[in-house]
Amino acid sequence: MSETERHAKQPWHAMRIDDVAHSLETSPDGLSRQEAADRLSRYGPNALAQETGTSAFRRFLLQFHNLLIYVLLAAGLVTVWLQDYVDAAVIFGVVLINAVIGFVQEGKAEHALEAVRAMLASHANVLRDGQRAAIDAADLVPGDLVLIESGDRVPADLRLIQTRNLNIDEAALTGESLPVAKQVEKADSAAALGDRHCMAYAGTVVEVGQALGWVVATGVASEMGQIGQLVKRVGVVDTPLTRRLAQLARQVTLFILVVCALTFAYGWWAATMGPLEMFLAVVGLAVSAIPEGLPAVVTITLAIGTAAMASRQAVVRRLPSVESLGSVSVICTDKTGTLTRNEMTVVQLLLPDGDASVSGVGYEPQGQIELENRPALSEQTAALARCAALCNDAQLQEMAGGLWSVAGDPTEGALLTLALKAGVSLEKIRHEWSRVDNIPFESERQYMATLHRVPGADHAIVMLKGSPERIMAMCETQAGGAPLEREQWLRRMDEAASEGWRVLALAQARVPASQADISAESLGQSFELLGMAAMMDPPRPEAMIAVAESLSAGVRVVMITGDHAVTAAAIGRRMGLRAGEVLSGVEIDSLDERQLKERLARTDVVARASPEHKLRLISALQSQGRLVAMTGDGVNDAPALKAADVGVAMGLRGTDAAREAADLVLTDDNFASITSAVREGRRVFDNIKKTLLFILPTNGGEAGLILLAVFAGWAMPMTAGQILWINMVTSVTLDLSLAFEKAEHGIMRRPPRPARESLITPLLFGRLAYVTGLMLAATWIVFEYEMSRHNDLAVARTAVVNMLAVSEMFYLFNVRRFTASGLTWETLYGNRMAVWACLVTLVLQLLFTYAPPMQALFGSAPLDWDSWGLILGLAVLKFLAVEAEKAVLRWRGVHYL
């Protein structure tokens, strides 16, 4: 462990200022320039180390290190050997496209780390030799005395020794939704990162105020640096689709090798066929068994899903993640802005004569104030609303599209919205009740005060707002002139706080009209308590619906937030989550892996979670066979986003580090968009399975036909070129139409698929075997019929190719639904692409059969009406046979393969 890291391990937040100075060997005058130079050589620069990664060329070559790619390359080489250069170009093109996509996406970890580096400040103001100096932030060392002020990005981890009204936005690091008030008193040694109020951390932003602090950790030893280290350590997670395709590739490869070897041995030794003749037969068998078009169809299906998700505010950064979303069984989500609006809203007023509810959400000034279901616009309400408007430094802004935002503190924005709902004209009242002086809010005082002239009166007025305990200590009466009922107010305040609401008290006091200023010492304790405003960041209504839909789809939702447990529990209950036993970050630290799994099984709400906690939670869920999606927006979320099976970053408020580490970016930061993406992911996976259900029986029928011919000692029913023709034509036309299929009925009422479930399930294999048998029987009947009529091998082979094509056209409408009946008009008209694909295939087959150039290229021959009649009749019978099997499955209660 380096000296820098040893320094970082110290519990600086739990140490007194004198002890910190002694440990750092520094002083309130900072370091000398010589001492700073010595420490820089000892501790190293305040920057994240840049390591040399895999070269771009090597990363590109590694894209071809995949068994399915080897099979496809073999197919391409075979087609080159057969001088079928068009098909070879298609196959090699598919391989190249897949490699480029993988190459572009694989650098995700490196980009995420670069984005974390970018979060570090580029310069810092320090005291050296007792004089202020601006230096490169990389030159900071432990013991340096740093000055920070409004707008600064904190350049290193600091132990604060002086603060003035300091509030820091730590959302990127801790997930805390509001700026955190800082002070210099030490915190508890077990305090979570977000509760260490005497610390300022690298990469966070000063919202307001100034401070002095000693540097206690730099570079990789800082909290931001530790997150960078976590990002590097987290490995790339395979998606379910890549695992399943790899498994399918192994199965296909093993099948081809075994069957080809047995066929070659039988044909040469048992059937006394020549080596060259047998080799040609085995080549045809291998080509027939390889699903050449599958990678292209899968890629295009994913791309279509990507476009559909983009229209629903979800931008996909990694294609296989489209399907992964359909397999997700747990969504770990942030609270602020994802489940909630990230807009503080006053929801209730605590007035002397009762509680008034406030309708409307967010900063839009639409809503009413009601007391026991009647308008509560009394003098008490008016006075409180006036105080909320005047003792306030924020500004409300209406943006394009009717959206409202706040410039300033979110809680002050909520109070301005309350005033507008009460009928206060902000511009008018601020003009008439002009401000004379003010005392800004500071965490040590816990209040803000403003002095105003009162129009047409012989007195001025002081408006006061702040923490209820502090404000009540300064009040002797309550609105209406009655003595302050302190115990009753405390009880009502605790009830509001138990709901997860943030409570602010508002008060006023008359002063002489001649008074020109105010100070903390002159305020006294003669204020009149006007009431209290209870506010919260309200849940998004659409997110509540989306959570309910996710739960009905068997997808568990776990809320992980940096907020306090009470607030987290309140939102969790409103969202329909199990929030009775909130799991805290401190508790996670005390649990081993087994205990963590047991504890996590009892709750859906986690509060005060750090980046390490999020990684442990994801690991615990994944170890139980769960497929985990994780949402996040801060730098602190980057390791977890990368470790999750699907990382989902927020596009509006998300940091670059989070977006670079994620597979999916939400452009509206809305949980409802995740649920829509899960639905789309399930649809995409269904369509990939339908593609397999369509492609593999064709390959199986072709391979079976060749095997039957070899073992029976008959002529080959198709040439290798004809096999490639039918495979590629159907892939380009019929297969692709399945990518446009709409979602199956009840798709979000199915439980998630097991993470390790094979692409080919037993039920799917049964359908494949059944249809392969039907395909084999139909093609063999046609081949034997044509040979008995004409004894012309070219005509018989042409009939077989057309039998396969027409049979597939009819079978396409079987496949559109797994078990639902295809004997409906919707089957024909529900997917226009399928109809057009059939028409294109029909034209191509007519050209294959009757065009002289095609006859010369593929050895085809014209067919008569009798041949077409038999082909059409067998295709209809096959369609009805598959529908009969689907009816049996429905009778057995099976609705999904």
N, C-alpha and C positions, 0 to 999 in steps of 0.2 A: 504494500500500500504506500502510495507517494505521500510526501509531507502535506501536500495540498489536500489530499483525501482524508488524512488524519485530522487536519483542522476541521474539515467539513463534518466529521463524525461527532464533534463536540456539540453538546446541547446548548447552543448559544442562546436560544430563546428562553431557557430556564436559568440563565446566569445573570447576576447583578452586573451593572455597568462597570463597577470597579474590577470585578473578577474577569470580565471580558477584556478590559484594558491590560490587566496583568498577563492573561494568557496569550494575548496577541502581541504583547510587548510594544504597545503604542500609547498615544496620549491624545487629548482633545485638540492638540495642534497638528495631528497627523504625523507622517513619517518624514524623515529627511530624504532628500533626493538620492543620496548615496545608499541609505538603507533600502529605499525602494528598488534601486538597481540591483542590490545584492539579493533581495527577495525574489525579484523577477527571474534571476538566473537559478534560484533555488526551487521556486514553485512552478515556473513556466508561465507562458502567456495566458491571459484570460480569454481563451478561445477553445472551441471544440476541435479536437485533432482530426485532420483529414487523412484518411487511410486510402491506399491504392487498392481499388477494387478490380474485379475481373474486366479484362479489356473488352471493348465493344465487339471486336471480331470474334473473340472466344465465346462471348455470350450469344452471338448470332449462330455460331456453329452448334452450340449446345441445344438450340431449338430443334435440331434434327435428331437428337438423342432420345428417341421415343419409339417404342415397338410398333405402334400403328403407323408411324412415319416410315419405318423400315419396310413394312408390308406394302405401303403405297409406293415407295421407291422401287420395290421389286416389281410391282405391277407396271410401273412406268418403263422399267428396263425391258420387261417382257413385251410391252407394246412397241417399243423401239425395235426390238429384235424381230417383231412381226411386221415392221415397217409401217405401223399404223401411227404415223407421226402426229396426227391431229389429236387422237386420244392421249398419246403420250404427253403432248403439250398441256392438255387439260389437267392430267394427273400431277405433272411437275408444277404446274401453276398453283394447284390447290396446296401442295406441300410448301411452296414458297410463300404464299399468302399467310398460311398458319405460322410459319417461322417469323415473318415480319411482325405479325400481331403479338406473338410471344416476346419478341425482342424489344418492342416498344414498351410493353407493359412490365417487363421484368425489373426495370430500374426503379421500381417504386420505393424500395427501402432507401436507396441512395438519395432520391429526390426528397424523401421525407426528412432525412438527416440534414440535407442542405437547407430545408425550410426551417428546421429548428435552429440551425446556425444563424439564419437571418433574423431570428427573434432577439438576438443579443444586441445590445446597444453598440454604436460605433464610436462614441466618445463619452467622456466623463469629466465632471468638475470635481477636483480634489484639493485638499490642503496639503501642501508639501513645504516643509521648512516654515510652517505657519502662514504661508501665502497661497491664495487661490490660484489654481492653474487648470487649464483645459488640456486633457491628454487623451491619447487613443485608449479606448476602453480595454484593448488587449494588453495594455501595460499596467493594469490594476493588479495589486498584490494584497494578500491578507494583511490587515493593519492599516491600510489606506483609509483616510477620512474622506468620505464622498458627500457632496451636496446634491440633493435632488429637489426638483420643484415641478409645478404644474406642467404637464405635457411631456415630461422626461420619461424615457424608458429606463428602468433601473438597470445599471450596467453589471452588477454582480450581487451576490447575496450579502445583505447588509444587516448588522445589528444596530438598530436605531438608538441614538443617544439624545437627540433633540428633535421634537416635532412641533409643527404649527399647523393646525387644521389639516392634517395629512390624511387623504383618502386615496387608496390605491386600487385600481382595477386588476383583480387577480383571476378573472374568469378564465383566461387562457391556461393558467396553472392549476387552479383548484376547482373551477366550475362554479365558484361563488357568483350568484346572479347580480349582486349589488357591490359597488365600491366598498372596500373595507376600511374602517377608521383605524388609524394606527396611533400607538402611544409608546412610551419607553419602558413601562414597568414590565418586569419579567413575567413569562407565562408558566403554566404548569409543565413539568418535564414530559408528561404524556399527551400534551396538547397536539391535536391534529394540525396539519400544515396550514389550513385555513383559519385556525384559532391562535396562531402565533402572531399576536398583534404588535409585538415589538420588533418584528422582522420585515424587511422588504426584499423581495426575491427577483433575481435576474429575469429580464424579459417581461415583467409586469409594468404597468403604466400608471404614472402619478396623475390622478384625476384632478386633485386640487391640493393646495398646501405646499409646505416646504419641510425639509428634514435634513439632519446630519446623521450619518451612520458609518460605522467601521466595516470594512470589507472582511467577511469571515470565510467566504468560499468563492473560488473563481473557476472558470473553464468547466472541465468535466466534473469537478467536485461540487459545482452549484446544483441547485435543484433542477434547473433547466438542462444542465449538462448531464445529470443523471437520467433524465428522460431521453436525451440523445443516445446514451449508452443502452437504454432499454430498447429503443428502436433498432439499434444495430444487432442486439442479441436475439430479437424475435425472428424466428425463421419464417420463410414463405409458406403459407398454408395452401395445400392443394384443395381445389374445389371438389364437391361431390361429382360433378360432371367429368372432370379430368381423371378422377379415380375410376369412375365407371367406364369411361372410354378406354383407359389403360387396361382395365380388366377385360373388356370386350376384345381389345386388340390381342391380348394374350390368348383368349379363347379361340379367336379366328385363326391366329397364327398356328396354334397347336392343331386345330382341326385340319387346316390346309396341309401342314407337314405330314401328319399321320395318314390322312386319306390319300394324299399324293404318293407317299411312299408305298402304301399297301396296293394302290392301284397300279403303280409302275411294276411292282414285284409280280403281281398276279398276271398282268397283261404280257409281261416278258417271259416269265417262267411257265406259268400254268397255261396261258393261251398261245404261247409260242409266237408272240408279236415281236417285230423287230425293234431295236432300241430307238431309232429315229421316229418310227411310227408311234411308239408308246410315249416318247418324250413330247411329241406334239399333242397327244391326248391329255397328258398330265398338265401341260401348259394351259390347255383349254379349261381343264378342271380348276387349276389355280386361279385363272382369270375370272372364272364364273363365281368362285367362292369369295373373292375380294370385293367388298362393298366400296368400289372406287369413289362413288359420289357422296359417301356418308360424311366425310369431313367438311366438304363444301356445303352440303345441305345443313349440317349442324351449325357451321359458322354463319350462314345466311339466316337461319332461324333465330340464332342469338342476336344477329344484327337487327332483324325486324323487331325482336323483343326490345332491343336497346332503343330503337326509334319510338316504340310505343311508350316506354318508360319516360323518355325525354318529354313526351307530350303530357305526362303526369308529374312533372317537376322532379324527375329523378334522372340524373346524368350518369351513365355507366362508364367507368374508366377501365374495366377489365371484363371482356366479353363473357367468359364462363360464369361470372358472378350473376349474370341474368338468371341462369338456371339455379344457382346456389340459393337465391332468395326463396325459390319454391320449396327448398328442402329445409329451410330454417325452422327450428323447433323452439328457440328462445330468442327474444329480442331484448337486449340490454340497452336501455335508452336513457339519455340525459333528461333532466326535468325542464330546465329553463329554456324557453323558446321552442322546444320540441313538443313536449306535452302541454306546456303553458305558452302564453302569448309573449312573454318577456316584456310586458307592459304593466307596471304597477297600477292597481285599480282600487279605489276606496269602495269597499263593499258594505260597510256598516258604520253608522255614527252612534257613539255613545253620548246621549244628551241627558241633562238632568231629569227630564220627564219621560225618559224611555229610550229604547234603541230604535233607530231609523235605518231601514235597509236602503241601499243605493243600487239601482239597476244600471245596466250597461257595462261593457267591458272595454279595457284598453283606454287609450288617450282620446278617443273620439267622444266629444261632449254630448252624447246621446244617452238619455236615461232619466230616471226620476228618483226623488228622495221620498220615501214613504214611511210613516209611523203607524204601525198596526193597520196596514192596508189603506191608509188615507194620506194625502199629501202632507208632508212635514215641513212646509216652508213657513215656519214660525219665526219670531224674532230671534229665538235661540239658534235656529238653523242659519238664519241670515248672518248673525254675528260670527258664528263659526266659519261660514263660507267666506266672509269678508277677511277674517284673520288668515285663512288658508291662502287667499289671493295676495294679501299684502306682505305677509311674512314669508316671502318666497322670491328666489332669484332665478327661477327657471322660466323658459319660454315655450309655449305650445306652438307648433307649426303644422299647418295643413298642407300636405304635399299633393302631387298629381294623383288622380284616381280617388280622391276623397280620403286618403290615408293621413293619419295624424302621427306626429312624432314629438319628442321633447328634446329641447336643448338645455341640458343641465341635469340635475339629480332626478332619477326616476320617481322617487317618493314625492318630490316637489311637483313633478309633472302630474302625478295622481291627484294632488291637492288642487292644482289649477283646474283640472277636469271636473273635480267636485264642485268648485266654485261656479263654473259655467253651467253645470247641471242645476245649481241653485238659482240661476238667473243673474249671476253677477257679470257685468261687463268689465273685463279685465282692463282694457284700455282706459275706460272712463274712471273706474275706481282708483287706478294707479295715478291718474292725473289729478283727481280731486283730493284724494288722501295722499298727498305727496310725502315721500320718505325724506326724513331729515337726517337720520343717522341709523346705524345698525351695528349689531354685534354678530359677526359670522359664526356659524356652527363650528364648534371644535369638540373633539371626542372627550376632552377633559371636562368641558362644561356640560355637554349633552343637551344643549339648546341653542336656538337662534332667536335674536330679538331685533325688532325694528321700531323706530320712532316715527310717528306720522302726525301731520297737521290734520285736524278734523274740520271739514268745511262747515262754516256758520256756527262754530262752537267756541266757547271760551277756554277750552282745554285741548291738550294734545293727548295722544294715546300710544301706549307701547304694546305691540303685538309680540306674542311669545309662542314658540312651538319647540317641541323636543320630546325626550323620553318621558313617559308618564310619571315615573317616580320622581325625577328631577323637577318637573313642572309642578306637581302637586306640593312639593316641598316649598315652592314659592307662592302658593295660593292660600288664601284664608277664606274665600267665598267661592260659590259656584254661580253660574248664570241664573239671574233672578234675584240675586242678593242674599240667598240663604247660606248659612254656614256650610263649609265644605264637609261632605260626608265621606271621609277618607276611606273607611273600611269598605263601604259599598262600592266606591270607585275601584278599589284594588281588586275586589271580587269580580267585578264586571270586566276589568282589564285582563285578569287571569283567564277568565272564560274565553275571551276573544283570542288571547295568545295560544290557548290550547287548541284552537281551530287552525293554528298555523298562520294566523294573521299578524302582521306587523302593526303595532299600535303607537300612534303619536298623539300627544295631548296638545291642546291649543288654549291659550289664555290671553287676557288683556288687562291693562291697568291704566287708569287716567293719571295724567301728570300735568303740571302747569303748562299753559300754552307758550310760555316764554322759554321753556327748556329746549336747548339746542343740541344736546348730545346725551348719550347714555353710555354707561359702562357697567361691567359685571358687578362692581361694588355698589353702584347706585340703584340697582333694580329693586332690591328689597324683597319682601315676602307678602306684598299686599295685592297680588294678582287675583283676578276672577277667572275660575276655570270655565271655559266655554263648552268643553266637551272633548271627546277623543275620536280620532278617525282610525278605523281598522282597515288595513289594506292588504292586498295579496297580489301575486302574479297569477291571474286566473287561468284555469285549464282551457285549452282550445276546445270548443264544442265538437269540432270535427275529429279531434284527437280522441275524445271520449268515445265517440262512435267507432273509431278505428281500433281502439284497444278492445272494445267489446267484440268486434268482428274478428280480431286476432285470437282472442280467447276461444271464440266459438269454432275457429279453425284449428284448435289444438295447439296454438302457438302461445307459449308462456311469455309474459311481458315482465321484465325486471327493471325497475327504475333505480338508476345509480346516479347520485348527485353529490355535489360538494356542499349542499345546503345543510342546515341543522336538521336533526331528527324530527323535531315537532313539525316543522314546515314540510318536510318530505312526507311524513305520515299523513298530514292533512291532504296534500295533493294526491297521494296514493289512494286514500279512501275515496276521493271524488272520482278517480279514474277507474274504480272497481278492482283495485289490486289489494292483495293481502298486506295490510300495513299495521297489524296489531303488535308485531315484534320487530321493529326496525333494526336492521343490522348496521352497526357503526364501524367506521374504519378502525377505531381503537380496539373494538372487539375482534375484528378480523385478525389483527396482529397477535392476539392471544390464542387463536385457534390453530390446531394442526389441520392437515388436509382432510382427514376423516370428519373431524368436528365441523369444519367449514361446510362440507357437503350437507351434513345433517342440519346445520343451522340455516343454510341457504334454502333448504327444502321447506322451511316454515314461514318464509317471508318473501315478498316481491319488492321490498323497498330497502335500499342501502344508502346510508347518509355518510357524509364526511369521508368520502372515498378518495384515496390518492392513486396515482398511476400504477404503483405496485399492487394496490388492492384490486384494481380493475383487472390486471393480468391474472391475479390469483383466482378471481371470480370466474373469468372466462375459462381458465384451465380446469377449474373444478367442474364446470358445466360440461366442457368438452370431454372430460374423463368419464362422464356418465353417458357418453354416446350422443350428446346433444349437439346440434348444429347451431352455432351462435352468431347472431348479427349484433354488432355493437355500434351505437351512434356516438358521435362526439364532435366537438368544435374547437377545443383548445389544444395547445401544444401538449398538455398533460394527457390528452386522449390518444396521441399518435401511436404509442406502443400497443395499446389495446385494440385500436382500429386495425393494426397490422396483424395482430395475433388472432383476431376473430376470423371465423370462416367468411363472413361478409362484413367489411368495415363501411359504415355509412357516415359521411361527413356532412356538416351543415354548410351550405353554399353562401348564405347571406352573412352570417356572423362568424363562420368558421375561419380558422387560421390556415395559412398555406401548408403548415406541417400536417394538420389534420386531413386536408384535402389530398395531399400527396400520398398519405398512407392508406387512404380509403379506396374501396372498390366502387363505391357509389356516392354521388354527391347530390344532396337535395337542394334544389334551387329555391325552395320556399321554407326550409327548416321546419317542416311540418310532419308530425308522426303519421298523419293520415296518408302521406305520400309513401311511407314505408309499407303500409298495409297494401296500398295499390301496387307497389313493386312486388310484394310477396305474391299477390294474385297473378301478376304478369309473369313472375318466375314460374309459378305452377303451370300456367298456360304454356309457356315455352317448353318446360320439361315434358308436358303431355304431348306436345307436337313433335318433340324429338323422339319420344317413344312411338308415336304413330308413324314417324318416318322409318324407324327400325322395323316396325310391324309391317310396313309396306315394302321396304327394300329386301329384307332378309329372305322372305319366301321366294322372291324372284331368283335370288342367288342360290337358294337351296334347291329350287326346282331345276335350275340349269345344271347345277352340280350333280343332282340326282339323275338327271337325264343322261349326262355323260358317263356317270358310274354304271348306270344300267346298261348302256351300250357297250362299255368296256367288258363288264362281267358277262354279258350275253354274247360278246363277240360280234356285235353288229356295227354298222357304219356309224360314224359320229353324226348325231342329229343336228349339231350346230358347229360352225367353225369358231376359232378364237376371235376373229374379227367380228363375226355376227354377235357373239356374246358381249363384246365390248360395246358394240352399237346399241344393243337393247339396254345395257346397263347405263350407258352415258345419256342416251336419249331420255329414258324415264327419269334419270336423276335431274336433268336440266329442266324437264317439264313437270311430270307428275309429282315427283318427290317434293319439289319446291312449293307446290301449291299447298301442301300441308302446313308450311310455315305460317300461312295466313289464317289458319283455323281459329275460330273464336273459342273462348273458354268453355269447358264442359259445364253442364248444369250442376250446381252444388259444389263447385270446385273449392270454395272456402268453408265448406262444412266437412271436408275430409281431414283426417289427422295428417300431420307432416310425415313424409316418408322417412323411414329409418336411414340414418346417415350412411350406413354400410350396405344398404340394399342394392343388389345388382340391377343393372339395366334390364336384364332378362329375368323377370320374375317367373315362378312356376306357371302362373296363369298365362303370362305372355308367351312363355315357351310352348305351352299347350296350343295356343292359337297359331304360333309360327309353324309348329309341326303339322297341325291340321291343314293349314292353307298350303304349306309346301307339298303335302301329299296330294291335295286337290290340283295344284299347279302341275305337278309331275304327271298325274293321271291324264289331265287334259292335253298336255303337250305330247305325251306318248301316243294317245289315241289319234291325234291329228297326224303325227309322223307316220304311224302305221297305216292310217287311212290313205294318205297321199302315196306312200310306197306301194300299196296294194293296187291303187288306181293307175299310176303312171310309171312306177318304178324309176322315177326321176329324182335323184338325191337333191338337186338344186331346188326343185319345186317343194319337196318335203321339208327341207331346211327353211325355205321362205315361209311356209305355212307355220312352222314351229315358232319362228321369230314373231310372226303376226299374232299367233295364239297367245304368246306371252304378253305382247303389247296390249291386245284387246282385253285379255284377262285382267291385266293390271289396271286398265281404265275403269272396268267395272268394280274391281276390288278397291280402288281409290275411294269410292263412295261407301264401301263397307267400313273402311278404316277411319273415316271422318269422326265416328263416335265409337268409343271402346266397346260398349255393350248396348247402347240405345239403338232402337230400330232404325234401319236405313230405308225402310219402306215408307218414307214420308216425302212431301214436296220440299221440305227444308233440306233434305239430303241433297237434292239436286240444285237448289237455288241458294243455299246458305253460304256457299263459298264460290263466288264467281270465278276466282282464280282456278279452281278445280275444273270448271267447265271449259275455260279457255285452254287450260293445259291439255285436256283431252282432245280438243279440236286441233291444237298444234301437233300433238303426238300422232293423231290420225293422218294429218297431212304428211308428216315425216315418214310414216309407214307406207303411205301410198307411193311416195317418191322412192323409198327403199325397194318397193315391189315392182314398180313399173318404169322408173326412169333408167334409161340405158346406162348412163355413167355410174349409177349406184349398182346396177346389175353387174357391171364390169368390175367394180371395186369390191363388192361383198359377195359376189357369186349368187345373187338372188335371181328369181324367175317369176313371171306373172302367175297370178292365181285366178281360177274361174269362180263363178257364182256358187257352185257346190262347196268349194273350199271355204269361202266366206260364210256361207250358211252354217257349216259345221262349227267354225270358229266362234261365230256369234252365239249359237245355241249353247255351246259348252261354257262360254263366259257367263251367260245368264244363269245356267245351272250352278256354276261355282258361286256366283253372287248370292243366290238363294240358299245354298248350303252353308255359307258363312253366316247369313242372317239367322238360319235355324240354330247354329251353335250359339249365337248371341242371345237368342230367345231362351235357350237352356240356361245360360249364365244368369239372365235376369230372373228366371224362375227360381234359381238357387240363391238369389239375393246378392249377386255379384254385380257391381257397377263400375269397377275400375280394375285394370289389369296390372 
